Amino acid sequence: MGWTADDVPDQTGRTVVVTGANSGIGLETTRELARNGASVIMAVRSVDRGEDAADDLREDVPDADLRVEACDLASLESVRSFADRIADADLDVLINNAGVMAIPRSETEDGFETQFGVNHLGHFTLTGLLLESLLERSDDDPPARIVTVSSGLHERGEIDFDDLHGEDEYDPWDAYAQSKLANVLFAYELERRLLTADANAQSMAVHPGYADTRLQYRGPEQRGSRLRVALNRVTNAVLAQSADAGALPTLYAATALDAEGGAYYGPGGFMNMRGAPERQASADRSYDEETARQLWRVSRESTGVSYDLPRPAADVDATI
Ligand SMILES: NC(=O)c1ccc[n+]([C@@H]2O[C@H](COP(=O)([O-])OP(=O)(O)OC[C@H]3O[C@@H](n4cnc5c(N)ncnc54)[C@H](OP(=O)(O)O)[C@@H]3O)[C@@H](O)[C@H]2O)c1
């Protein structure tokens, strides 16, 4: 038997931010962190949905220490406001979990294609703004962790620097895969920069395999395709693991004492869609440092958020 939620170590005294904490994997991650004593800041785009989820969760974990805060990743202003409001919290872990998948083309408040904007640029912004709080710790403390939730579908992703926002050509699945590849490239580049800074923090990427959540219905719902919603219900019932099983790689990366910075964790069972978490290899192109640096530069320019971290030693391009 592999690692399960029963193996989450005591989290008393730790403060964790989870984006998209009201639904699916984010909710199950929040539940297990709270059950084990963590204070969880639930970063949600709808405070009403967040409060409802927190109320439900408290029925299961009555003493759960939860704080619900608005954080719409489709609005840089909302992300900034969230970061300001939680500036008083001593953060230990940030879980970049929220996401949308294969939705019709739309744009965020700042004019980014929504999947790239929410899944990647919103989290790039959030992480940059919370970094100082995450790094405020002594060398004796366990390292802060930044866990970014990607997808096995990152393997079909390409970063199209000439058309990042799908203005010339838009395919919902390609846009999703691009955003999820960006998640892994970001997590690895952040780890390299943390290492260069000798910071007491680790960055890792995870994927949940295939888990039965709301994710699969949002695209068809937005397209008004009831048939596709019905088909996805059947596929989910047959093939998907539960949302709580899907949360295990995230929980492992966020809490396991032996989890490693720069790693990619996902379920080790059937076709890596289900099962206990293990360290895995991500797609070859996710290890491409040149692409990662270029993505970092574009992300910084797009969001206006600079990280107070030195560039990795191998990075000799002063323009990045
Ligand atoms: N389920 C899977 O099989 C699977 C597979 C691979 C990867 N993933 C990844 O797992 C992560 C969690 O997805 P899930 O499966 O748990 O799906 P989910 O149940 O649909 O949850 C997604 C969460 O993201 C939030 N969200 C969406 N847009 C947002 C925005 N603009 N600002 C802030 N939050 C926003 C949603 O909030 P609302 O409820 O308010 O909309 C919801 O809380 C995603 O990154 C996804 O790409 C999932």
The ligand as an ORCA input file, in Angstrom:
! r2SCAN-3c Opt
* xyz 0 1
  N      -9.665     16.451    -12.173
  C      -8.723     15.965    -12.943
  O      -8.819     14.837    -13.463
  C      -7.501     16.772    -13.213
  C      -6.530     16.241    -14.061
  C      -5.384     16.959    -14.307
  C      -5.187     18.176    -13.704
  N      -6.137     18.706    -12.886
  C      -5.880     20.018    -12.281
  O      -6.307     20.025    -10.940
  C      -6.616     21.349    -10.540
  C      -7.918     21.381     -9.771
  O      -8.976     21.028    -10.634
  P     -10.222     20.139    -10.179
  O     -10.139     18.893    -10.942
  O     -10.321     20.095     -8.711
  O     -11.429     20.991    -10.832
  P     -12.638     21.784    -10.196
  O     -13.441     20.939     -9.288
  O     -13.328     22.389    -11.379
  O     -11.932     22.913     -9.338
  C     -11.294     23.993     -9.953
  C     -11.156     25.117     -8.953
  O     -10.531     26.226     -9.605
  C     -11.287     27.385     -9.311
  N     -11.141     28.419    -10.311
  C     -11.497     28.405    -11.607
  N     -11.259     29.610    -12.163
  C     -10.758     30.401    -11.189
  C     -10.361     31.753    -11.111
  N     -10.483     32.580    -12.155
  N      -9.866     32.226     -9.954
  C      -9.794     31.432     -8.872
  N     -10.191     30.152     -8.862
  C     -10.680     29.647    -10.009
  C     -12.728     26.885     -9.238
  O     -13.554     27.845     -8.599
  P     -15.152     27.854     -8.855
  O     -15.698     26.613     -8.222
  O     -15.603     29.107     -8.204
  O     -15.354     27.857    -10.333
  C     -12.514     25.620     -8.437
  O     -12.409     25.930     -7.082
  C      -6.624     22.186    -11.818
  O      -5.422     22.926    -11.898
  C      -6.646     21.146    -12.924
  O      -6.024     21.596    -14.116
  C      -7.288     18.026    -12.630
*
